[in-house]
Amino acid sequence: PSCDPEIGKDHRKAAPCHRPHPHTRMKKVQPIAAGVAPRHPSTGPRSAQGKARSSMNALKTGLYAKSLIIPGEDPAQLDALTEEYFRRYRPVAPAERDQVDVLVRSVWTLRRLGVAEAQVWSHEIDTASELNPNAPLGQAFLHCDRALSRLQRSVNSTQRNYRDALRELERLQSLDLDPPPPDPPAPPPQEPPADPPVDPQPAETEPLTPPTQFVPSSSVPPASKVRIPFHKRGSRCLFTPREEFKSKYKQCPVCFPYSKYNHE
């Protein structure tokens, strides 16, 4: 039916009306909350108890018993081999568990190839029409040499896988997956020592240079006056001042024209 009643009268012009089914539910897209950090892949447990518990998770799944067993093999032997390797290496991270899985699968394959080689020899010996009693193995080898060569190539390849996985597992376990220990808390700040009390009247200190003490003049004997000669020594000068000029000339102006004692 058409959504428009006018168009619905003419069936040739009627347009289909797409209405959602009443029982159809549309998926709602949950918005990402602001400030929520994105999820990061887990690196495994951190504590010793968690590591030991995580290393034994693969033993509980029964993975090896379901995927690696073929008719004629005992699942209990594979379980024992798996438990032995997981208890020996105790993998924690997913990469370590993968390498332990390669080790277990390689050892189990080598055991299977060893049984296959024995069965190849038995089959050739049992199916031989005329077996040489002096050289039964040589006669069987002439018929199964290609099968044994192909079997040996598989053994060599499995052994290489085992060595590579063991080397990678040792490298992974040598890495330090634990976070570094937190820094020790800083010591509380120490209060500065209290200042000693200040003396309001500081003690007098002696001066570096002692003061000059006054010496009374009576303690020092008076210095004797120096007699000033009037004429030069050895001079025959006859100049003699008159009485009124004796106080003016302390020395003879002829012998000592520039005397400092004159004209005082």
Rosetta blueprint (number, residue, H / E / L):
1 P L
2 S L
3 C L
4 D L
5 P H
6 E H
7 I H
8 G H
9 K L
10 D L
11 H L
12 R L
13 K L
14 A L
15 A L
16 P L
17 C L
18 H L
19 R L
20 P L
21 H L
22 P L
23 H L
24 T L
25 R L
26 M L
27 K L
28 K L
29 V L
30 Q L
31 P L
32 I L
33 A L
34 A L
35 G L
36 V L
37 A L
38 P L
39 R L
40 H L
41 P L
42 S L
43 T L
44 G L
45 P L
46 R L
47 S L
48 A H
49 Q H
50 G H
51 K H
52 A H
53 R H
54 S H
55 S H
56 M L
57 N H
58 A H
59 L H
60 K H
61 T H
62 G L
63 L H
64 Y H
65 A H
66 K H
67 S H
68 L L
69 I L
70 I L
71 P L
72 G L
73 E L
74 D L
75 P H
76 A H
77 Q H
78 L H
79 D H
80 A H
81 L H
82 T H
83 E H
84 E H
85 Y H
86 F H
87 R H
88 R H
89 Y H
90 R L
91 P L
92 V L
93 A L
94 P H
95 A H
96 E H
97 R H
98 D H
99 Q H
100 V H
101 D H
102 V H
103 L H
104 V H
105 R H
106 S H
107 V H
108 W H
109 T H
110 L H
111 R H
112 R H
113 L H
114 G H
115 V H
116 A H
117 E H
118 A H
119 Q H
120 V H
121 W H
122 S H
123 H H
124 E H
125 I H
126 D H
127 T H
128 A L
129 S L
130 E L
131 L L
132 N L
133 P L
134 N L
135 A L
136 P H
137 L H
138 G H
139 Q H
140 A H
141 F H
142 L H
143 H H
144 C H
145 D H
146 R H
147 A H
148 L H
149 S H
150 R H
151 L H
152 Q H
153 R H
154 S H
155 V H
156 N H
157 S H
158 T H
159 Q H
160 R H
161 N H
162 Y H
163 R H
164 D H
165 A H
166 L H
167 R H
168 E H
169 L H
170 E H
171 R H
172 L H
173 Q H
174 S H
175 L L
176 D L
177 L L
178 D L
179 P L
180 P L
181 P L
182 P L
183 D L
184 P L
185 P L
186 A L
187 P L
188 P L
189 P L
190 Q L
191 E L
192 P L
193 P L
194 A L
195 D L
196 P L
197 P L
198 V L
199 D L
200 P L
201 Q L
202 P L
203 A L
204 E L
205 T L
206 E L
207 P L
208 L L
209 T L
210 P L
211 P L
212 T L
213 Q L
214 F L
215 V L
216 P L
217 S H
218 S H
219 S H
220 V L
221 P L
222 P L
223 A L
224 S L
225 K L
226 V L
227 R L
228 I L
229 P L
230 F L
231 H L
232 K L
233 R L
234 G L
235 S L
236 R L
237 C L
238 L L
239 F L
240 T L
241 P L
242 R L
243 E H
244 E H
245 F H
246 K L
247 S L
248 K L
249 Y L
250 K L
251 Q L
252 C L
253 P L
254 V L
255 C L
256 F L
257 P L
258 Y L
259 S L
260 K L
261 Y L
262 N L
263 H L
264 E L
